[in-house]
Amino acid sequence: MRTKQASLLLALLAVFALVAAACGDDDDGGTTTTPAAEEPAAPVEEPMAEEEPMAEEEPMAEEEPMGDMMPGEGVSVTMARADWATGYFQAQVYKQLLEELGYDVSEPSENELGPSLAYLAMAEGDVDFWANSWYPGHNAWWEPELPDGTLVGDHLEKVGAVFLGGGLQGMLVTASVADEYGIAWLDQINDDAEIRALFDADGDGDADIYGCQESWTCDNIITNQFLFNGYDNLEQTIAGYDAMFAEAVAKADAGEPMVIYTWTPSAYITQLRPGDNVYWIGMSETLDDSNPSGVEGGEQHDQRYWSGTTDEVRLEIPAEQCPAAAEAGYCPIGWVPADIQVTANKDWLAANPAAAELLRQAKLSVVDVSIANVEQDQGDYTEAQIAAAAGEWIANNRADVDAWLSAALAAA
């Protein structure tokens, strides 16, 4: 068990190296986990000389509670979490942070939603916030029109930064198959009939690609990417992600052809390991805002830019993990590293300035979240385990947490 855990942590360090390559010198503002400081040992005192018994003191009056009432006392908060397991830990951290301000926060598991429902629920005030937005892709869910003529996005606000540029995404191909056939680009699978046949699981002439679960946004982005690149011989499989992933891992470990979309932070990258049993595979063109599928909000699927920059993102992933980098000079993965942020209802933020400031202040570490995902993946996925892990993270980052809480209290 110790050897397995050590190998997983080494894989996570590789993930962090990938994210660092994507982020360059930009600071994601995340905290680093440090052990709680030990209390200094009390000095050893010499025994005191025997003294005359002291007169019995009057009992002390019970101390009054320190400070004023917390800003969240008596206020109920309804939060949601995404219906992908890699977002559970972050959601629980934010729940517990708000509870330290006195808010009565619902269990995130009570409102587990896909993005299409989550943004609508926040816009309509049925949910106050969640911590699982992936931008720019999720900007598409701000576009739908509500019955009163306003847009979903008119009622929402992006708050703070869980971590910016921390959501590395792309497609992975079985390494041994890629080595044998010289595959570095999705274009080769689409254009070469011999290679394409290797990935044609159902015999219909198209290569089958494990894509994304329906309504997660990545399914729509992949559809637009395939249309934009002219990949008319590739077919995305849209199904339950964990079932697709299990099949993909079995194929990669057996040296069988497969391509799958995946992301970090997650435990997925510790089973499909770029440079080991898989490679990142390149796309010849990066999707722009042309929205070839015509899906509502699809202009927001643009993968060229990141965090408001005007330059195309070029990931410095080495050719050992991304063979297309040997030709392109960088890893043309086709996806921008996502900004993972809190999104909240504007009216709720205005009515709860302490909560709003806490959400603006709080930041997590990509590495810490990745480790939490690995530990969660090794356990039973119980809510109690996730809550305990979130509480431990808060305790280990108490100095940062206290600073966020102080700022929140000052804003109340």
C-alpha positions in Angstrom: 0.0 0.0 0.0 2.8 2.4 0.9 4.5 1.7 -2.5 1.3 2.3 -4.3 0.6 5.5 -2.5 4.2 6.7 -3.2 3.8 6.0 -6.9 0.5 8.0 -6.9 2.1 10.9 -5.3 5.0 10.8 -7.8 2.4 10.9 -10.5 0.8 13.9 -8.9 4.1 15.7 -8.9 4.2 15.1 -12.7 0.7 16.6 -12.9 1.9 19.7 -11.1 4.8 20.0 -13.5 2.3 19.9 -16.3 0.2 22.6 -14.7 3.2 24.7 -14.0 4.2 24.5 -17.6 0.7 25.7 -18.6 0.7 28.5 -16.1 4.2 29.8 -16.8 5.2 32.4 -14.2 1.6 33.3 -13.4 0.8 32.9 -9.7 -2.5 31.0 -9.2 -2.6 32.4 -5.7 -3.1 29.0 -4.2 -1.9 28.2 -0.7 0.5 25.4 0.1 -0.4 22.8 2.7 1.8 23.1 5.8 1.5 21.0 9.0 -0.2 22.8 11.9 2.5 24.3 14.1 3.1 22.4 17.3 2.5 24.1 20.6 5.8 24.9 22.4 6.5 22.7 25.3 5.8 24.4 28.7 9.0 25.0 30.7 9.7 22.6 33.6 9.1 24.5 36.8 10.8 23.8 40.1 8.5 22.6 42.9 7.2 25.6 44.9 7.8 25.9 48.6 4.7 25.0 50.7 2.7 28.1 51.3 -0.1 29.0 53.7 -3.4 28.0 52.4 -5.1 30.9 50.5 -8.5 32.1 51.3 -11.2 30.6 49.1 -11.9 32.8 46.2 -15.3 33.8 45.0 -16.3 31.8 41.9 -15.6 33.6 38.7 -18.5 34.8 36.7 -19.0 33.0 33.4 -17.3 34.9 30.6 -19.4 36.6 28.0 -18.9 35.3 24.4 -16.1 37.2 22.6 -17.0 39.6 19.9 -20.3 40.3 18.2 -22.7 37.9 16.6 -21.1 36.2 13.5 -22.5 37.7 10.2 -23.9 34.4 9.1 -25.8 33.5 12.1 -29.5 32.9 11.3 -28.7 32.9 7.5 -29.3 29.7 5.5 -27.2 29.2 2.4 -28.0 26.7 -0.4 -25.0 25.6 -2.3 -24.5 23.0 -5.1 -21.7 20.9 -6.3 -20.9 19.5 -9.8 -21.8 16.0 -10.7 -18.2 15.0 -11.3 -16.4 13.5 -8.3 -13.2 15.6 -8.8 -15.2 18.7 -7.6 -16.5 17.2 -4.3 -13.5 18.2 -2.2 -13.5 21.8 -3.2 -17.2 22.1 -2.6 -16.8 20.8 1.0 -14.0 23.2 1.8 -16.1 26.2 0.8 -19.0 24.9 2.8 -16.9 24.6 6.0 -15.3 28.0 5.4 -18.7 29.7 5.3 -19.8 27.8 8.4 -16.9 29.4 10.3 -18.7 32.7 9.6 -21.9 31.3 11.2 -23.8 30.5 8.0 -26.0 27.5 8.0 -24.9 25.9 4.7 -26.6 23.0 3.0 -24.7 19.8 2.2 -23.3 20.1 -1.3 -24.4 16.5 -2.1 -28.0 17.6 -1.7 -27.8 19.7 -4.9 -25.5 17.7 -7.2 -26.0 19.2 -10.7 -24.5 19.4 -14.1 -23.6 22.8 -15.5 -26.7 23.2 -17.6 -28.9 23.1 -14.4 -26.5 24.6 -12.0 -26.2 28.0 -13.7 -30.0 28.2 -14.3 -30.6 27.3 -10.6 -28.1 30.0 -9.5 -29.7 32.6 -11.8 -33.2 31.9 -10.5 -32.0 32.0 -6.9 -32.7 28.4 -6.1 -29.0 27.9 -5.5 -26.8 30.6 -4.0 -23.3 29.4 -5.3 -21.0 26.6 -6.3 -17.2 26.3 -6.5 -17.0 24.1 -9.6 -17.1 26.5 -12.6 -14.6 25.8 -15.4 -14.1 28.9 -17.5 -14.0 29.8 -20.4 -16.1 26.7 -21.4 -18.8 27.4 -18.8 -19.3 30.9 -20.1 -21.7 29.2 -22.6 -24.1 28.6 -19.7 -24.5 32.3 -19.1 -26.1 32.8 -22.5 -29.6 31.2 -22.3 -32.5 33.6 -22.0 -34.9 33.4 -19.0 -38.7 33.9 -19.2 -38.4 37.5 -18.2 -36.1 38.3 -21.1 -32.9 38.6 -19.1 -29.9 36.2 -19.6 -28.7 33.7 -17.1 -25.5 35.6 -16.8 -27.2 38.8 -15.9 -27.8 37.3 -12.5 -24.4 35.7 -11.9 -20.9 36.8 -10.8 -17.6 35.0 -10.9 -16.1 35.2 -7.5 -12.4 34.9 -6.6 -10.3 32.0 -7.8 -10.4 28.5 -6.6 -7.3 28.3 -8.8 -6.6 30.1 -12.1 -5.3 28.1 -15.0 -5.4 24.9 -13.0 -7.8 22.9 -15.1 -5.5 21.2 -17.6 -7.5 19.3 -20.3 -6.8 17.3 -23.4 -6.9 13.9 -25.1 -4.7 10.9 -24.4 -3.8 8.1 -26.7 -2.4 4.6 -25.9 1.4 5.1 -25.9 2.4 1.7 -27.4 0.0 2.1 -30.3 1.1 5.6 -30.9 4.8 4.4 -31.0 4.0 1.6 -33.4 2.1 3.7 -35.9 3.8 7.1 -35.3 0.6 8.8 -34.1 1.1 12.3 -32.7 -2.0 14.0 -34.0 -5.8 13.4 -34.0 -5.6 14.4 -37.7 -3.7 11.1 -38.5 -6.5 9.0 -36.9 -9.1 11.0 -38.9 -7.2 11.0 -42.2 -5.5 7.6 -42.4 -7.9 4.7 -43.0 -5.5 2.1 -41.7 -4.9 3.9 -38.4 -8.6 4.9 -38.2 -9.6 1.2 -38.3 -7.6 0.5 -35.2 -9.9 2.8 -33.2 -13.2 1.8 -34.9 -14.8 -0.2 -32.1 -18.2 -0.6 -33.7 -17.2 -1.2 -37.3 -19.0 1.8 -38.8 -15.9 3.2 -40.4 -15.4 6.0 -37.8 -12.8 6.1 -35.1 -14.5 6.0 -31.7 -13.2 8.5 -29.1 -14.1 8.4 -25.5 -15.4 11.9 -24.9 -17.3 13.5 -22.1 -20.4 13.0 -20.1 -23.5 14.7 -21.5 -24.1 18.2 -20.2 -20.7 18.6 -18.7 -19.8 21.2 -21.4 -16.7 19.3 -22.6 -19.0 17.2 -24.7 -20.2 20.3 -26.6 -16.7 21.6 -26.9 -15.4 18.3 -28.3 -18.2 18.4 -30.9 -17.2 21.9 -31.9 -13.5 20.9 -32.0 -14.2 18.0 -34.3 -16.3 20.1 -36.7 -13.8 23.0 -36.6 -10.9 20.7 -37.5 -12.8 18.8 -40.1 -12.6 15.5 -38.2 -15.5 14.0 -40.0 -14.2 10.4 -39.4 -14.0 10.7 -35.6 -17.0 9.9 -33.4 -17.3 11.1 -29.8 -18.7 8.5 -27.4 -20.9 10.4 -24.8 -21.6 8.3 -21.8 -21.0 8.0 -18.1 -17.4 9.2 -17.7 -16.1 6.8 -15.0 -17.3 3.8 -17.1 -15.6 5.1 -20.2 -12.5 5.8 -18.2 -12.3 2.3 -16.8 -12.5 0.9 -20.3 -9.8 3.3 -21.5 -7.4 2.4 -18.7 -7.9 -1.3 -19.4 -7.1 -0.7 -23.1 -4.1 1.5 -22.4 -2.6 -1.0 -19.9 -3.1 -3.8 -22.5 -1.6 -1.8 -25.3 -4.9 -1.6 -27.2 -5.9 1.5 -29.3 -7.9 4.1 -27.4 -8.2 7.9 -27.2 -10.0 9.6 -24.3 -10.6 13.1 -23.0 -9.5 13.8 -19.4 -8.4 16.5 -17.1 -6.5 17.5 -14.0 -6.7 18.0 -11.1 -8.0 14.5 -10.7 -6.9 11.0 -9.9 -7.4 10.0 -13.5 -4.0 11.2 -14.5 -2.4 8.8 -12.0 -3.9 5.8 -14.0 -3.4 7.2 -17.5 0.1 8.6 -17.2 1.5 10.8 -20.0 4.9 9.5 -21.1 4.2 6.1 -19.6 1.1 4.2 -20.8 -0.4 7.2 -22.8 0.6 10.4 -24.6 -1.2 13.7 -25.0 -2.3 13.8 -28.6 -2.2 17.0 -30.7 -4.9 18.9 -32.7 -3.9 20.8 -35.8 -6.1 23.8 -35.1 -7.3 25.3 -31.8 -11.1 26.0 -31.7 -12.0 29.7 -32.0 -15.4 31.4 -31.4 -17.0 30.4 -34.7 -19.3 27.8 -33.0 -19.5 25.4 -36.0 -22.1 23.2 -34.2 -24.5 26.2 -33.7 -25.1 25.2 -30.1 -26.4 28.0 -27.8 -23.5 29.8 -26.3 -21.0 27.9 -28.4 -19.0 31.0 -29.2 -17.8 30.7 -25.6 -16.1 27.4 -26.4 -13.1 29.4 -27.8 -9.9 27.6 -26.6 -7.4 30.1 -27.9 -7.0 32.4 -24.9 -6.7 32.2 -21.2 -7.3 34.5 -18.2 -8.0 37.5 -20.4 -4.7 37.3 -22.4 -4.6 37.9 -26.1 -2.0 35.3 -27.0 -2.7 31.7 -27.9 -1.7 29.4 -25.0 1.3 27.2 -25.8 1.8 24.4 -23.3 5.4 23.5 -22.6 4.8 19.8 -22.2 7.8 17.8 -23.5 7.8 15.6 -26.5 8.3 12.6 -24.2 4.7 13.2 -23.0 3.3 14.9 -26.1 4.9 13.6 -29.4 3.3 16.4 -31.4 5.5 18.9 -29.5 8.6 17.6 -31.4 7.0 19.0 -34.6 5.1 22.0 -33.3 7.6 23.2 -30.7 5.0 23.1 -28.0 2.2 20.7 -27.1 -0.8 21.6 -29.3 -3.3 19.9 -27.0 -6.3 22.0 -28.3 -7.6 23.0 -24.9 -6.9 26.1 -22.8 -6.1 25.4 -19.1 -9.4 26.3 -17.4 -9.9 28.9 -14.6 -11.7 27.1 -11.9 -13.8 29.6 -9.9 -16.8 30.1 -7.7 -19.9 31.4 -9.4 -22.7 32.9 -7.3 -26.1 34.7 -7.5 -25.5 38.5 -7.6 -28.4 39.3 -5.3 -27.2 36.8 -2.7 -23.7 38.2 -2.8 -25.0 41.7 -2.3 -27.1 40.6 0.7 -24.2 38.7 2.3 -21.0 40.9 2.0 -19.1 38.7 4.5 -19.7 35.6 2.5 -18.9 37.4 -0.7 -15.6 38.6 0.6 -14.7 35.2 1.9 -15.4 33.7 -1.5 -13.2 36.4 -3.1 -10.4 35.7 -0.7 -10.3 31.9 -0.6 -7.9 30.0 -2.8 -6.9 26.4 -3.0 -3.7 24.7 -4.3 -3.9 22.5 -7.4 -1.5 20.0 -5.8 -3.6 19.8 -2.6 -6.8 19.2 -4.6 -5.0 16.6 -6.7 -3.8 14.7 -3.6 -7.3 14.9 -2.1 -8.7 13.4 -5.3 -6.3 10.6 -5.2 -7.1 9.8 -1.6 -10.8 10.0 -2.3 -10.3 7.7 -5.2 -8.6 5.1 -3.0 -11.5 5.3 -0.4 -15.2 4.6 -0.5 -16.3 8.1 -1.7 -18.2 8.6 1.5 -19.4 12.1 2.3 -17.9 11.7 5.8 -14.4 11.0 4.3 -14.7 14.0 2.0 -15.8 16.3 4.9 -12.9 15.0 7.1 -10.4 15.7 4.3 -11.7 19.2 3.8 -11.6 19.9 7.6 -8.0 18.7 7.7 -7.0 20.9 4.8 -8.6 23.9 6.6 -6.7 23.0 9.8 -3.4 22.7 7.9 -3.9 26.1 6.2 -5.2 27.9 9.3 -3.1 31.0 8.9 -4.4 31.6 5.4 -8.0 30.7 6.5 -7.9 33.1 9.4 -6.7 35.9 7.1 -9.6 35.2 4.8 -12.1 35.2 7.7 -10.7 38.5 9.0 -11.2 40.1 5.6 -14.7 38.7 5.5 -15.6 40.0 9.0 -14.3 43.4 8.0 -16.6 43.5 5.0 -19.7 42.5 7.0 
